[in-house]
Amino acid sequence: MQIPMLSTNKISGYADYKQNNPQFRHLHHKDESGYKPSEKVIIAGASILGVLASLAVLAKCAKYSLKPSKMFKDIKNSYLSKVDFQAPEIIAMGVGSCAGGLLGGFAVDKNKQNRKAKLRESVMQIGNVSIPILTVDLLVDKIFKKQSKWIRAFIGLGGVAIGVVLANVIMNKLNNWLFNEKEGRSRKIKALDFSVHLDDYVAAASYISKSDIVHAIGRLVPVALIIPGLEAGKKTADKL
């Protein structure tokens, strides 16, 4: 039986479509990067270090001690235990994660086109982290601050959804301008794009409720924000 072959034009067309319609989320999807496990470890480690570096800067700015002896002696009163992760903290960690992942990706891959793809993805991921939580912050903590908790909770959920749509539009246009690329077909928003912003939903809840449960769940936000760096660091030119 003869196996049908894809024409060069079809393959080229699919590559163009993928480049003009990037994945727009920051939780893990199927890994097709082609990097060896040791290279993925370097990228992951760099992303983690980026988040940790951001946390260190945030803690220092908030007047918390960075001495391990003090941090672990009274961990219940440490920065990680006390802070509510909202817009400034999430954006800082997102930038740190992407910067770390980008550096890790550059370290394992010298290919110029792959590096360009990583740089483009890092810009995309920073916007994808920042815009939804800024939307939530504006709606829940500014415009509708005096409304009831239930109304603000509903608005918070809507704010994430609105932010995802805005981020998709804004960052695609920004990236096309920054990298001097012709704008192709706009990627359609999918239901999955809204479900993967778990850190934004947790942060939205922290604007509304100061309960111990919400605060405890919020400790997972730095872990979730390692993912944007992984996405940036593992991006390759043929897997956009």
C-alpha positions, 0 to 999 in steps of 0.5 A: 500500500502506497503511503500518501506524502504531503506536498512541500507547499502543504508543509510550508503552509502549515508552518506559516499558519503555526507561526502566525497562530502561536499557542497562547497559554502558559501551562504545559502542553505536549512537549515537541521541542526535541531537546534532550532531557539534560537540556530541558533540565537547564531550561527548567532550572533557569526558569526556576531561578528567574522566579526565585530571583524575582521573589528575592527582589520583591521580598527585599523591597517589602523589607523582608530579610533574605538571610536563610537563617531568619527565613527558615527560623520563622517561616510563618512570617516570611515573605512567601508565607505572608504576601498575597500574590496580586498584579505587581508580584505576578508580573514580576515573577512572570518577567523573571520566569521568562527571562530565566527560561530565555537565558536557559534556552539560549544556553542550550541552543545557538540556532539564530532562528530558534533564538528568535522564536524563543525571544518572540515567545518570551514577549508573548508569555510576558503579555499573557501573564500581565494583561489578564491580571492587570484587567482583574486588578482594574475591574475588581480592585479599582472600578468595582471595589465597593460592590459585594463579594459575589459581584466582584467574584463574577467580575473577577472571572470575567476579568480573566476572560477579557484579559486573555482575549486582550492579551491575544490581540495585543501581543500578536500585534506587538510581536508582529511589529517588534519582529517585523513580521507580516500579520497573518490570520488571527488565532481564534480563542479556544475554551482551553485558553481560559482554563489554563490561567489558574494563577490568575484565578487564584490571584483574582480570589485573593482580591476578594477574599482574605480567607486562610484557604485562598491564601494557602492556595495562593502559595502555588502561584510562584510554581505556576509561573515557572511555566512561562519560562519553560514555554519561552526556553523550549520554543523552536522556530519549527514549533511556533 
